[in-house]
Amino acid sequence: AEVIADGNIHVYAPLRGRAIAGAKGDTSARIFSTAMAPQLVSIAGTYRTTETALPDDVLGKPAQVRLDGDRLVVEALKS
């Protein structure tokens, strides 16, 4: 599946496929999922694919993706 939004993306299920947030350049956009396992994530044109594996502490777990300067940060969500 593919989800594209001008702002944030919230997925209350496993995130697989593509998630593109901040499609019109919103660098403050974020991607949230209860089970992070995407093929591709993008915020404001900065992309990350599964060619670079996600860390074990976020793969398949609740996590968020945010933009920090020119790099994407994927971090676990605290419950």
N, CA, C and O atoms as a GROMACS GRO file, in nm:
protein
  316
    1ALA      N    1   0.084  -0.118   0.000
    1ALA     CA    2   0.000   0.000   0.000
    1ALA      C    3   0.088   0.123   0.000
    1ALA      O    4   0.208   0.116   0.029
    2GLU      N    5   0.029   0.236  -0.032
    2GLU     CA    6   0.100   0.362  -0.033
    2GLU      C    7   0.011   0.468   0.030
    2GLU      O    8  -0.107   0.480  -0.004
    3VAL      N    9   0.068   0.544   0.123
    3VAL     CA   10  -0.002   0.654   0.189
    3VAL      C   11   0.078   0.781   0.164
    3VAL      O   12   0.198   0.785   0.190
    4ILE      N   13   0.010   0.884   0.115
    4ILE     CA   14   0.074   1.013   0.089
    4ILE      C   15  -0.008   1.121   0.157
    4ILE      O   16  -0.130   1.127   0.141
    5ALA      N   17   0.060   1.208   0.234
    5ALA     CA   18  -0.010   1.315   0.305
    5ALA      C   19   0.075   1.442   0.303
    5ALA      O   20   0.198   1.436   0.300
    6ASP      N   21   0.007   1.557   0.305
    6ASP     CA   22   0.077   1.684   0.315
    6ASP      C   23   0.135   1.703   0.455
    6ASP      O   24   0.236   1.772   0.472
    7GLY      N   25   0.071   1.641   0.556
    7GLY     CA   26   0.116   1.652   0.695
    7GLY      C   27   0.160   1.518   0.750
    7GLY      O   28   0.229   1.442   0.682
    8ASN      N   29   0.118   1.490   0.874
    8ASN     CA   30   0.155   1.367   0.943
    8ASN      C   31   0.079   1.246   0.889
    8ASN      O   32  -0.027   1.259   0.828
    9ILE      N   33   0.137   1.128   0.915
    9ILE     CA   34   0.071   1.001   0.884
    9ILE      C   35   0.067   0.920   1.012
    9ILE      O   36   0.169   0.903   1.079
   10HIS      N   37  -0.052   0.870   1.047
   10HIS     CA   38  -0.070   0.781   1.163
   10HIS      C   39  -0.126   0.649   1.110
   10HIS      O   40  -0.230   0.647   1.045
   11VAL      N   41  -0.057   0.539   1.139
   11VAL     CA   42  -0.102   0.407   1.098
   11VAL      C   43  -0.118   0.323   1.223
   11VAL      O   44  -0.020   0.292   1.290
   12TYR      N   45  -0.242   0.286   1.255
   12TYR     CA   46  -0.272   0.209   1.376
   12TYR      C   47  -0.280   0.060   1.340
   12TYR      O   48  -0.378  -0.008   1.372
   13ALA      N   49  -0.176   0.014   1.275
   13ALA     CA   50  -0.162  -0.124   1.227
   13ALA      C   51  -0.020  -0.135   1.176
   13ALA      O   52   0.054  -0.037   1.180
   14PRO      N   53   0.021  -0.252   1.129
   14PRO     CA   54   0.155  -0.261   1.071
   14PRO      C   55   0.168  -0.170   0.948
   14PRO      O   56   0.082  -0.170   0.860
   15LEU      N   57   0.275  -0.093   0.944
   15LEU     CA   58   0.304  -0.008   0.829
   15LEU      C   59   0.396  -0.085   0.736
   15LEU      O   60   0.514  -0.106   0.766
   16ARG      N   61   0.341  -0.126   0.623
   16ARG     CA   62   0.418  -0.192   0.518
   16ARG      C   63   0.401  -0.108   0.393
   16ARG      O   64   0.311  -0.023   0.388
   17GLY      N   65   0.481  -0.127   0.296
   17GLY     CA   66   0.467  -0.047   0.174
   17GLY      C   67   0.533   0.088   0.190
   17GLY      O   68   0.639   0.100   0.251
   18ARG      N   69   0.470   0.192   0.134
   18ARG     CA   70   0.529   0.325   0.129
   18ARG      C   71   0.448   0.425   0.210
   18ARG      O   72   0.325   0.425   0.206
   19ALA      N   73   0.518   0.511   0.283
   19ALA     CA   74   0.454   0.620   0.357
   19ALA      C   75   0.530   0.748   0.326
   19ALA      O   76   0.650   0.759   0.353
   20ILE      N   77   0.460   0.845   0.268
   20ILE     CA   78   0.521   0.972   0.227
   20ILE      C   79   0.447   1.084   0.298
   20ILE      O   80   0.333   1.116   0.266
   21ALA      N   81   0.513   1.145   0.396
   21ALA     CA   82   0.456   1.254   0.474
   21ALA      C   83   0.521   1.386   0.432
   21ALA      O   84   0.632   1.386   0.379
   22GLY      N   85   0.451   1.497   0.457
   22GLY     CA   86   0.506   1.626   0.418
   22GLY      C   87   0.528   1.637   0.269
   22GLY      O   88   0.628   1.693   0.224
   23ALA      N   89   0.434   1.584   0.192
   23ALA     CA   90   0.448   1.577   0.046
   23ALA      C   91   0.466   1.714  -0.020
   23ALA      O   92   0.526   1.724  -0.127
   24LYS      N   93   0.416   1.818   0.044
   24LYS     CA   94   0.432   1.954  -0.012
   24LYS      C   95   0.545   2.030   0.056
   24LYS      O   96   0.551   2.153   0.048
   25GLY      N   97   0.635   1.957   0.123
   25GLY     CA   98   0.753   2.021   0.180
   25GLY      C   99   0.749   2.049   0.329
   25GLY      O  100   0.838   2.117   0.380
   26ASP      N  101   0.648   1.999   0.400
   26ASP     CA  102   0.638   2.022   0.545
   26ASP      C  103   0.744   1.940   0.618
   26ASP      O  104   0.728   1.820   0.638
   27THR      N  105   0.853   2.006   0.658
   27THR     CA  106   0.963   1.936   0.724
   27THR      C  107   0.932   1.896   0.868
   27THR      O  108   1.007   1.820   0.928
   28SER      N  109   0.822   1.946   0.924
   28SER     CA  110   0.783   1.907   1.060
   28SER      C  111   0.690   1.785   1.062
   28SER      O  112   0.652   1.738   1.168
   29ALA      N  113   0.653   1.734   0.945
   29ALA     CA  114   0.565   1.617   0.936
   29ALA      C  115   0.634   1.495   0.995
   29ALA      O  116   0.757   1.485   0.995
   30ARG      N  117   0.553   1.402   1.046
   30ARG     CA  118   0.605   1.278   1.105
   30ARG      C  119   0.522   1.160   1.059
   30ARG      O  120   0.409   1.176   1.013
   31ILE      N  121   0.580   1.042   1.072
   31ILE     CA  122   0.510   0.918   1.040
   31ILE      C  123   0.508   0.834   1.167
   31ILE      O  124   0.613   0.810   1.228
   32PHE      N  125   0.390   0.790   1.208
   32PHE     CA  126   0.372   0.709   1.328
   32PHE      C  127   0.310   0.576   1.290
   32PHE      O  128   0.224   0.571   1.202
   33SER      N  129   0.352   0.469   1.355
   33SER     CA  130   0.291   0.338   1.333
   33SER      C  131   0.302   0.254   1.459
   33SER      O  132   0.396   0.269   1.537
   34THR      N  133   0.204   0.166   1.478
   34THR     CA  134   0.209   0.074   1.592
   34THR      C  135   0.298  -0.046   1.563
   34THR      O  136   0.332  -0.121   1.654
   35ALA      N  137   0.336  -0.065   1.436
   35ALA     CA  138   0.427  -0.174   1.397
   35ALA      C  139   0.502  -0.129   1.272
   35ALA      O  140   0.455  -0.149   1.160
   36MET      N  141   0.617  -0.070   1.291
   36MET     CA  142   0.693  -0.010   1.182
   36MET      C  143   0.766  -0.117   1.100
   36MET      O  144   0.856  -0.184   1.151
   37ALA      N  145   0.727  -0.133   0.974
   37ALA     CA  146   0.792  -0.228   0.883
   37ALA      C  147   0.775  -0.184   0.738
   37ALA      O  148   0.730  -0.263   0.655
   38PRO      N  149   0.811  -0.059   0.705
   38PRO     CA  150   0.786  -0.007   0.570
   38PRO      C  151   0.891  -0.049   0.469
   38PRO      O  152   1.003  -0.087   0.504
   39GLN      N  153   0.852  -0.041   0.341
   39GLN     CA  154   0.948  -0.056   0.232
   39GLN      C  155   1.020   0.077   0.208
   39GLN      O  156   1.138   0.080   0.175
   40LEU      N  157   0.944   0.187   0.225
   40LEU     CA  158   0.997   0.320   0.201
   40LEU      C  159   0.925   0.419   0.291
   40LEU      O  160   0.804   0.411   0.308
   41VAL      N  161   1.000   0.512   0.348
   41VAL     CA  162   0.941   0.625   0.420
   41VAL      C  163   1.004   0.752   0.364
   41VAL      O  164   1.120   0.753   0.323
   42SER      N  165   0.926   0.860   0.365
   42SER     CA  166   0.975   0.987   0.314
   42SER      C  167   0.909   1.100   0.392
   42SER      O  168   0.790   1.095   0.422
   43ILE      N  169   0.988   1.200   0.424
   43ILE     CA  170   0.935   1.323   0.482
   43ILE      C  171   0.995   1.439   0.403
   43ILE      O  172   1.117   1.454   0.394
   44ALA      N  173   0.907   1.520   0.347
   44ALA     CA  174   0.946   1.639   0.271
   44ALA      C  175   1.054   1.609   0.167
   44ALA      O  176   1.145   1.689   0.148
   45GLY      N  177   1.044   1.494   0.102
   45GLY     CA  178   1.135   1.461  -0.006
   45GLY      C  179   1.262   1.387   0.034
   45GLY      O  180   1.340   1.348  -0.052
   46THR      N  181   1.283   1.366   0.164
   46THR     CA  182   1.397   1.288   0.212
   46THR      C  183   1.350   1.144   0.230
   46THR      O  184   1.256   1.120   0.306
   47TYR      N  185   1.414   1.049   0.163
   47TYR     CA  186   1.367   0.911   0.158
   47TYR      C  187   1.459   0.816   0.232
   47TYR      O  188   1.578   0.841   0.248
   48ARG      N  189   1.400   0.705   0.276
   48ARG     CA  190   1.475   0.591   0.329
   48ARG      C  191   1.403   0.465   0.283
   48ARG      O  192   1.281   0.453   0.296
   49THR      N  193   1.479   0.371   0.229
   49THR     CA  194   1.422   0.245   0.183
   49THR      C  195   1.472   0.131   0.271
   49THR      O  196   1.555   0.152   0.360
   50THR      N  197   1.421   0.012   0.247
   50THR     CA  198   1.463  -0.104   0.326
   50THR      C  199   1.601  -0.155   0.286
   50THR      O  200   1.651  -0.251   0.345
   51GLU      N  201   1.664  -0.091   0.188
   51GLU     CA  202   1.804  -0.125   0.159
   51GLU      C  203   1.890  -0.100   0.283
   51GLU      O  204   1.989  -0.168   0.306
   52THR      N  205   1.849   0.000   0.363
   52THR     CA  206   1.909   0.025   0.493
   52THR      C  207   1.810  -0.028   0.596
   52THR      O  208   1.706   0.034   0.620
   53ALA      N  209   1.842  -0.140   0.656
   53ALA     CA  210   1.749  -0.205   0.750
   53ALA      C  211   1.721  -0.116   0.871
   53ALA      O  212   1.808  -0.042   0.918
   54LEU      N  213   1.598  -0.125   0.921
   54LEU     CA  214   1.562  -0.054   1.043
   54LEU      C  215   1.626  -0.123   1.163
   54LEU      O  216   1.646  -0.244   1.161
   55PRO      N  217   1.660  -0.047   1.267
   55PRO     CA  218   1.716  -0.108   1.387
   55PRO      C  219   1.617  -0.204   1.453
   55PRO      O  220   1.496  -0.186   1.441
   56ASP      N  221   1.668  -0.305   1.522
   56ASP     CA  222   1.584  -0.405   1.588
   56ASP      C  223   1.488  -0.343   1.690
   56ASP      O  224   1.380  -0.398   1.713
   57ASP      N  225   1.526  -0.230   1.751
   57ASP     CA  226   1.439  -0.170   1.853
   57ASP      C  227   1.317  -0.101   1.795
   57ASP      O  228   1.228  -0.061   1.870
   58VAL      N  229   1.310  -0.084   1.661
   58VAL     CA  230   1.192  -0.024   1.599
   58VAL      C  231   1.123  -0.114   1.498
   58VAL      O  232   1.004  -0.097   1.473
   59LEU      N  233   1.194  -0.208   1.439
   59LEU     CA  234   1.134  -0.294   1.337
   59LEU      C  235   1.020  -0.376   1.395
   59LEU      O  236   1.040  -0.458   1.485
   60GLY      N  237   0.899  -0.353   1.342
   60GLY     CA  238   0.780  -0.424   1.388
   60GLY      C  239   0.723  -0.374   1.519
   60GLY      O  240   0.633  -0.436   1.576
   61LYS      N  241   0.775  -0.263   1.568
   61LYS     CA  242   0.732  -0.209   1.698
   61LYS      C  243   0.675  -0.068   1.681
   61LYS      O  244   0.693  -0.007   1.575
   62PRO      N  245   0.607  -0.016   1.783
   62PRO     CA  246   0.558   0.123   1.775
   62PRO      C  247   0.675   0.220   1.759
   62PRO      O  248   0.770   0.218   1.838
   63ALA      N  249   0.668   0.303   1.656
   63ALA     CA  250   0.779   0.394   1.628
   63ALA      C  251   0.731   0.514   1.549
   63ALA      O  252   0.618   0.518   1.499
   64GLN      N  253   0.820   0.612   1.538
   64GLN     CA  254   0.792   0.731   1.457
   64GLN      C  255   0.913   0.760   1.369
   64GLN      O  256   1.025   0.719   1.398
   65VAL      N  257   0.885   0.831   1.261
   65VAL     CA  258   0.989   0.879   1.171
   65VAL      C  259   0.977   1.030   1.168
   65VAL      O  260   0.868   1.085   1.152
   66ARG      N  261   1.091   1.098   1.185
   66ARG     CA  262   1.092   1.244   1.180
   66ARG      C  263   1.216   1.289   1.105
   66ARG      O  264   1.311   1.213   1.088
   67LEU      N  265   1.214   1.412   1.061
   67LEU     CA  266   1.325   1.470   0.988
   67LEU      C  267   1.408   1.552   1.086
   67LEU      O  268   1.355   1.635   1.159
   68ASP      N  269   1.539   1.529   1.086
   68ASP     CA  270   1.632   1.604   1.169
   68ASP      C  271   1.737   1.662   1.075
   68ASP      O  272   1.832   1.594   1.037
   69GLY      N  273   1.719   1.786   1.038
   69GLY     CA  274   1.807   1.846   0.938
   69GLY      C  275   1.780   1.784   0.803
   69GLY      O  276   1.671   1.800   0.747
   70ASP      N  277   1.878   1.712   0.750
   70ASP     CA  278   1.860   1.647   0.620
   70ASP      C  279   1.859   1.495   0.630
   70ASP      O  280   1.877   1.426   0.530
   71ARG      N  281   1.839   1.442   0.751
   71ARG     CA  282   1.835   1.296   0.766
   71ARG      C  283   1.709   1.253   0.840
   71ARG      O  284   1.658   1.325   0.925
   72LEU      N  285   1.662   1.134   0.806
   72LEU     CA  286   1.544   1.077   0.873
   72LEU      C  287   1.588   1.004   0.998
   72LEU      O  288   1.686   0.930   0.998
   73VAL      N  289   1.513   1.025   1.105
   73VAL     CA  290   1.538   0.957   1.232
   73VAL      C  291   1.418   0.866   1.259
   73VAL      O  292   1.304   0.911   1.256
   74VAL      N  293   1.446   0.739   1.284
   74VAL     CA  294   1.341   0.642   1.318
   74VAL      C  295   1.365   0.605   1.464
   74VAL      O  296   1.472   0.555   1.499
   75GLU      N  297   1.264   0.631   1.548
   75GLU     CA  298   1.283   0.605   1.691
   75GLU      C  299   1.159   0.539   1.751
   75GLU      O  300   1.046   0.564   1.709
   76ALA      N  301   1.185   0.455   1.849
   76ALA     CA  302   1.078   0.383   1.917
   76ALA      C  303   0.989   0.481   1.994
   76ALA      O  304   1.036   0.583   2.044
   77LEU      N  305   0.861   0.449   2.002
   77LEU     CA  306   0.768   0.527   2.083
   77LEU      C  307   0.761   0.464   2.221
   77LEU      O  308   0.753   0.342   2.235
   78LYS      N  309   0.765   0.546   2.321
   78LYS     CA  310   0.753   0.499   2.459
   78LYS      C  311   0.607   0.475   2.492
   78LYS      O  312   0.521   0.556   2.456
   79SER      N  313   0.577   0.365   2.560
   79SER     CA  314   0.436   0.340   2.595
   79SER      C  315   0.404   0.383   2.735
   79SER      O  316   0.290   0.368   2.780
   0.00000   0.00000   0.00000
